Amino acid sequence: MQLIEARPNPSRVMRWAAPPLAILLTLVVAAILFAMLGKPPLQAFHVFFIEPLETANGWSELALKASPLILIAQGLALGFRARIYNIGAEGQLLAGAICASGVAIYTDGMDAAWILPAMVVAGAVGGGLWGAIPAWLRTRYQAQETLTTLMLTYVATYLLSWLVSSPWRDPGGTNFPQSILFSEAAMFAPLFEGLRVNTSVWITVIAVPLFWLFVSRSFAAYQLAVGGEAVAAARYAGFSASRTVWLSLVVSGAAAGIAGAAEAAGPVGQLTLSLSPGYGYAAIIVAWVGRLHPLGIVLAGLLMALIYLGGEAAQVSMQLPAAISWLFQGMLLFFLLGADAFVDYRLKRRRQAAGGKE
Amino acid sequence: MTLIKPGVGWYTPASFVSRFEPPAMSAPPRVPPPRLALCHITKRYPGVVANDDVSLSVQPGEIHAVLGENGAGKSTLMKIIYGAVQADAGQIMWNGREVRVGSPSAARQLGIGMVFQHFQLFETLTVVENIAMALEGRFDLAALAVRVKDVSEKYGLPLDPQRLVHSLSVGERQRVEIVRCLLQNPQLLILDEPTSVLTPQAVRRLFDTLRQLASEGVSILYISHKLHEIQALCHRATVMQGGRVTGETDPRNETPATLARMMIGRELPVCHAPAYAGEARAVLQIDRIRRISADPFGVSLHDISLTVNAGEVVGIAGISGNGQAELLSALSGETQGRPESVSIAGVPVGHLHAGQRRDMGLAFVPEERLGRGAVPGMSLAENFILTAHRQPALRRHGLLSFGRAREFAARCIERFDVRCNGPQSAARSLSGGNLQKFIVGREIMQAPKLMIVAQPTWGVDVGAAAFLRQTLLDLARSGVAVLVVSEELEELFEICDRIAVLAGGRLSPPVPKDQTDAEQIGLLMSGPQEQPA
């Protein structure tokens, strides 16, 4: 006996109830987990979700982390709607950071207003090109972008590793694999004295309504959505399948690249191996939890940033392992995908009459 | 679905009945219980009652029709008998005993066989391998092949057990399905719309087989909406409408009109085809389309040429799988070829994709409504944009106006009588017939010069089918060139001015409707090898 049956219409309620449900289930399992580790769950939650927001610095860090997550997820969501699964935003982020850092390194010592904008552009171009490779492989050779984007992430990681350990290594450093510290002209200025949050968050603030307009009103986004839902219908209407692939991967690559530039020119201030704490991967979860909707992504990005902060706080004050943030991310995605099944399906009701048992 | 119309070349029921008088059935003795009796079967789905207190009984050796249009609940009822669906209420009596048919395999064990409308065969396997897969327990392929041959010959269903299924015609594939059922010695055989894919000649052969089975005591449940077939073949008919039984009768004592009234509550509507007064310019010119199929099971197109003029309806008859899909996508632009292979109003468009051909005045209604003609999860308003986005009111500076799309969709819904919950309902929530009305309406609202329609009324109820046919006729008479690809001969004879046949990837020269008849077209449909010299 099957337990679930298809709904005649996808459930709108369930579509938006799934993320809160997934969050709730994550918290329940986390509570059990904390209890098993010998930590009182309520105290752990307090450390995880309340303490980081009790200080101005906490809010600053939240914005600093949410900004790249939201920006990357907006780009990814565009492709996900078209069923173009770019899971290599991490690599595109690194490619963007590399290009932006190149600008910073070769203009070191100069003081010009164009340097920072040039870095942002270089980041977008680098990330966009890194996304264009799988687009070309997909449209030319039918190579699945799910694999190629992921594999290119490793290429980007090794490219970064080579750059910071040989040509771009800081000659004045102590042989650490990292570039020089960027000059002030190549850095985003802090928004508030003494806090790390910087002007790069404006990029995200401006990008969100643009993405919203694009997704909700543009013909291009409509074509992406049709291509994602029904390939035959897109062909029937004469929408180009390869343009869908190119648009999805290049735009999401460019968004990730800008996020990478903002990381290098922001809190990190140089090119290092540990440039990104996995924003490119976490953004995939942000996009799904945010229901691929520009505003949903903002909320999901803030939540994901809080999980990052809470994980750090839990390490410090409760001696929990660093993996705890990853665990939260994983559980969140797991429960979300599970809950998502009920958008299109529902539990079978027990038959009212006529013999037989379930 | 509209059936008999004198003077259109379709066989009249009288000739059919006289040629195939069903064997007079010896009145079944009262003593043995009915082979199958359904008592007060009710099945509810969310929002609909598919079967509402349905009762019917079938005697041994009886050919019993279940008549009703699409959505009347016939298929659900058959699925309940075959164990694929469980009833919410009611009883099933089998040879006088109450049974619970929990699964198709339980049904087969009782002796119930079913031949589905859509065949369930593996193309890469042989006939005997396909049959072996349906049998339970161990089998010996060589011995089974002999049995297949015996049974198929006994019932006039000649089959070579060693042939691969992909090389079989549709009629032959149906034989495989029937023989597969017969090998299990069924006491009841259910056939779901078995003639929808057969030529008139193949229909007659099938009826001979069914009569032979009935004379041996096998009960047959025959599901159809084709009145003349039921009159020619069946001993009794249960008529269903909206999930309920609206009548039980001996179809041989009825007329098509009385049966239609039982089925849809009124007379069968007929189309009016006035003469075209305008200028008959060539709008669609197809020039030697040739497509060698890369798929070993695909169909290659061989030098297909055809001209469709403004003001006329040209029909392409033939059974699906003879190049219909390939030809349609070559015409719509979903596949491209030589520029001159397709011309619209004199402009070569064969190299253009579907959107560019639409810019030239093409409208197209594909056979697959969900997933091709419409995006399943999108609303009707959003689906309206799919082909209507070229209207300036809908798209400006790359931005869409969904408000206007809703207005347009609402207009389409009203004008074409689409039953739905408004422009916001998802395409997949509509019945096939209503979605078809929406898609046809959307395409007509693009004011095309050329309209290509595949299977215009497949799955559409009788009233809506007549409406759609009349709509296409009116469209043509307003100066549009209309090309209809259909499996339903009656439909083509009703609305077309000229009819061609596509068989084996070859198109016969189009013939004016009044110079041919269903028999001739049927011969062409069965392919060149079976044509008279």
Contacts between the chains, C-beta under 8 A, distances in Angstrom:
chain1	res1	chain2	res2	distance
A	8	B	46	5.9
A	8	B	47	6.8
A	8	B	429	5.9
A	9	B	425	7.9
A	9	B	426	5.6
A	9	B	428	7.5
A	9	B	429	5.0
A	10	B	377	6.2
A	10	B	426	7.2
A	213	B	399	7.9
A	217	B	399	4.6
A	217	B	400	5.9
A	217	B	402	7.6
A	218	B	398	5.6
A	218	B	399	5.8
A	218	B	400	7.1
A	219	B	389	6.2
A	219	B	395	5.5
A	219	B	398	5.4
A	219	B	399	7.0
A	219	B	400	5.4
A	220	B	398	6.6
A	222	B	382	7.5
A	222	B	385	6.4
A	222	B	389	7.7
A	222	B	400	5.9
A	225	B	375	7.9
A	225	B	378	7.5
A	226	B	375	5.5
A	226	B	378	7.5
A	226	B	386	6.7
A	229	B	375	4.9
A	229	B	376	6.9
A	229	B	377	5.5
A	229	B	378	6.7
A	230	B	371	4.7
A	230	B	372	7.1
A	230	B	375	4.7
A	230	B	376	6.5
A	232	B	368	6.8
A	232	B	371	5.4
A	232	B	372	4.1
A	233	B	371	6.2
A	233	B	372	5.5
A	233	B	373	7.2
A	233	B	374	6.7
A	233	B	375	4.9
A	233	B	386	6.5
A	235	B	334	4.9
A	235	B	354	6.7
A	235	B	372	8.0
A	236	B	332	7.0
A	236	B	334	6.2
A	236	B	354	6.1
A	236	B	364	7.4
A	236	B	366	6.1
A	236	B	372	5.0
A	236	B	373	6.6
A	236	B	386	7.7
A	237	B	354	6.5
A	237	B	355	6.3
A	237	B	386	4.8
A	237	B	387	5.8
A	238	B	333	6.5
A	238	B	353	4.9
A	238	B	354	3.6
A	238	B	355	2.3
A	238	B	356	6.5
A	238	B	357	7.5
A	238	B	358	6.3
A	239	B	355	6.9
A	240	B	353	7.6
A	351	B	86	6.7
A	351	B	88	6.5
A	352	B	88	6.2
A	353	B	88	5.6
A	353	B	89	4.8
A	354	B	86	6.7
A	354	B	87	5.6
A	354	B	88	5.9
A	354	B	89	5.6
A	354	B	90	7.1
A	355	B	100	5.5
A	356	B	86	6.7
A	356	B	100	6.6
A	356	B	102	6.8
